[in-house]
Amino acid sequence: MSRHPLRLFLCLSGTTALPQDIAEIVTNDLKTTGLFSLMSQDNMLSFPSERSGVFFRDWRVSGTDFLVIGRISPQVDGNLEVAVEMFDVLKEERILGEVVNANFSNLRAVAHYISDKIYETLTGIRGAFSTRIVYVTADLVRSGVYDYKLQMADADGYGAQTILQSDEPIMSPTWSRDGTKLAYVSFETGRPAIYIQYLSTGRRERCSPSRV
């Protein structure tokens, strides 16, 4: 992997009246790694959506290392098809091709999936943009009193959901290996105790000392 950010241009055309901007989400995902320099669309000579519209000489002149193009197409069943290709500009080769079925409710998930594929193709390392994070917030209600929340969100912080709310501290949330449960420490009884939270049902149970 180059020590300098790889210069990448992303062009995704198609349906514009979507609740989420897939190109913007992918751009933001890749920017957070510090490994890529996403080129602005200002002053670009073309905005191809298919291989036939790619003229590699123009992209080499602009200093682009990799070009990602794609299109979003509505389907007869009301869903969407998202097609993405990535090219090595210097070698003039296609190095990634993905077609993903989508709907209006999972566009962010599709965008994170595309980010993962781009990242893995260029680095050889599996991307983590489709994963989730858990964290604890503490909001001051009044002097000495806090509102604690155990929250879960996408890897980019979007779509936060409150898993547990308490007026006593919550600490050290940890994922289970299969990603279906959380373990955390709660002081809700006045003393620290470890709880297991089942994400699919919302059920939780306190661990006995023998289980810890």
Secondary structure as UniProt FT lines:
FT   STRAND          6..14
FT   HELIX           22..31
FT   TURN            32..33
FT   STRAND          36..38
FT   TURN            42..43
FT   HELIX           51..53
FT   HELIX           56..61
FT   TURN            62..63
FT   STRAND          66..74
FT   TURN            76..77
FT   STRAND          80..88
FT   TURN            89..92
FT   STRAND          93..102
FT   TURN            104..105
FT   HELIX           107..123
FT   TURN            129..130
FT   STRAND          132..142
FT   TURN            143..144
FT   STRAND          145..154
FT   TURN            155..156
FT   STRAND          161..166
FT   STRAND          170..175
FT   TURN            177..178
FT   STRAND          181..186
FT   TURN            188..189
FT   STRAND          193..198
FT   TURN            199..201
FT   STRAND          204..206
FT   HELIX           209..211
//
